[in-house]
Amino acid sequence: MLNQPFPIEITSDAFEQLRKLKERKGLATSLIRIGVKGGGCSGLEYVLRLDDTERADDLVGGDASLRVVCDPKSAKFLAGSKLVWTGNLLTGGFKFENPNAERSCGCGTSFTPKRV
């Protein structure tokens, strides 16, 4: 675990939904992994999943009720992002507000990173 600040702000509503997801699955030790991977229609696809393994280089956030981790490579693309819970009936769910995205796909699951 690296001693660095967690790169993603998680709103209280989103954190509560993540915690409920973990509880519904009945997993006492699982954590939430946030990251990116190559793919999607815009180049990089957001990753948000339950995971059982915390890696030595992971950045760690959350609290005693739920650990949230992000690998350092993904952190570069997600730094300054906010994970929100939209909660509406038609398009409800988790949404990334990412200042590092030059553009995003229509459904919001992938993005093209800004050129540096």
N, C-alpha and C positions, 0 to 999 in steps of 0.2 A: 504494500500500500504506500503510495507516494504521499508526501506531506505537502500537498498543493490544494488550493481551493477547488471545490467541485465546479465544473465549467458551466453547468446548466441550472437555471433557476426552475424549481418545480413549484407551481402554485399550490396552495393548500387544498383546493378541490382536486387537482390532479394527483397529489400525494395520497389523499384519502381514497381515491379510486384505485390507485396502485396497491395500497394496503388491502383494500377489499378484494382485489383480484387474487392476491397472494392467499388470503384467508379462504376464498371460495375454492381454491385448488387444494386446500388442506395441507399446505407445505409450511412446516415450521422453520426450516433452515434456508429456504430459497431466498434469493435476492433478485432485484430487478436490474437488468443490464440495458443501458442506453448507449447507442452508438450509431455508426453509419457503415454501409458496405457498398461496394460498387454495384450498380444496377438501377432498376427503375427507369422511367422514361426521361429523366432529367440528368442522369449520371451517377448520383449517389442516393441511396435509399436509407431512410431512417430505420433503426433497429430499436425495438422496445420489447423485451422478452424476459421471462423468468429464467434464472440461471442458478446453478448450484455451486459454481466455482468462482471464487474471487482470486484473480491473478495478482502476483506480486507488484506489478506496475500499474494496477487499476487506481483510478481516482475514486474516492469513496465519499458518498453523501448520504442523506437520509438521517434516520435517528434509530433509537433502540427498537422501535416497532418494525422498521423496514430499512434495509441497507440498499442503496442504489449505487451502481458502479458504472464507470465509463473508462474505456481504454484510452491511453494517451494519444494515439493516432486519430481516433474519432473526436477527441476533445478539441483538436485543432480546428475541426469543421463546425463544432457545436458551441465553442466558447461564446458566452454572452447570450445564448439561446434561452428561451423560456418554454417549458412544457406546460400546456394548459389543458383543462378538461372542458370541452364545449358544452356537454350536457344536453344539447337540444335533441329532439326525437328523430329527425331525419338524417342529420349528418353528425350526430353526437359521437364523441370519442376524444382521444388524445390528439393534440395538435402541437406541432413545433412552430414557434415563432423564432426564426433564425436570421439574425442580421448578417450572417455570412453567405446567405443564399442570393445569388444573382437573379435567379428565377426558380419557381417551383412548378411542379406538375399540377394539373387541375384538381386532383384528389388530395394533394398535400403530402403524399408518402415519399416523394423524392424531390431532389433539388440539384441545381447546378451551382457549385461554389463560385464565389466572386474570385476574379483573377487578382493576384497580388503583385 
